[in-house]
Amino acid sequence: MVGRANAENGDEGRRAPSVPPARDPAVAVAEEFELARQKGTAEAFELFIARHGDDPLAEKARAELKRLSR
């Protein structure tokens, strides 16, 4: 209890936040595209397009989807 009180009474004992820095969104989208490509299913590409339709990788996903439908 004393240790807790001391930690609350000043900067001593304060810890840096344990929240990791935010991920780069482009990296997360690229990883998601790679997972869709690994699955290789129409459903995986459709889901990627639904989530990231404005991303440049969506065009690649659309091309893969067309290739699958042949």
N, C-alpha and C positions, 0 to 999 in steps of 0.2 A: 504494500500500500504506500509506503514511504517513497519507493522508487517511482511509482506512478505519479505521486504528488510532485516530486521533483521534476519529472519530465513535463508536467503541465505548467510549471512555473517559469519557463524560459525556453530559449532555443536549445539548451543542452538536452540531449536525449531525443531530439526530434530526428526522425528518419526521413529519408527522401521517399517520395511517393513510389509505390511499387507498381505503378501502372506503366506498361511498356509503351514506347512511342508508337504512334499510329503507323500502320503499314502503308506503303505506297499503293494507291488504288490501282494503278496500271499493272503492277506486279500481281495483285490479287486477280484481276481480270484475265491476265495472261495465263495464270495458273489454272483458272477455271476453264479457259479455252483448251488448254492442254489436256485437262481431265476429260472434256467432251470428246476431244480427238482420240484419246486412248480408248474411251468406250466405243466410239465409232458408230453410235446409233443415231437414228433420226431424232429420237426423243431427247438425247443429250444435246444435240445441236439446236433443237427447237427451244429447249430450256435456256441455253446460253443466249440465244437471240432474244428471247423474251426478257431476260434480265439485263442484257447489255446491247440492245438494238442499235444504239447510237455510237457504239465503240467501233473503231476501224476493224477489229477482229471479227465483228459481226458479219462483215462481207465475206471473210474466209469461211465462217460457219455456214453462211448461205450457200457458198460454192460447194462445200462439203455435203450439205443437205441435197443439193441438186445432183451431185455425183452419186449419192446413195439412192436417189429415186430413179436412176436409169435402169 
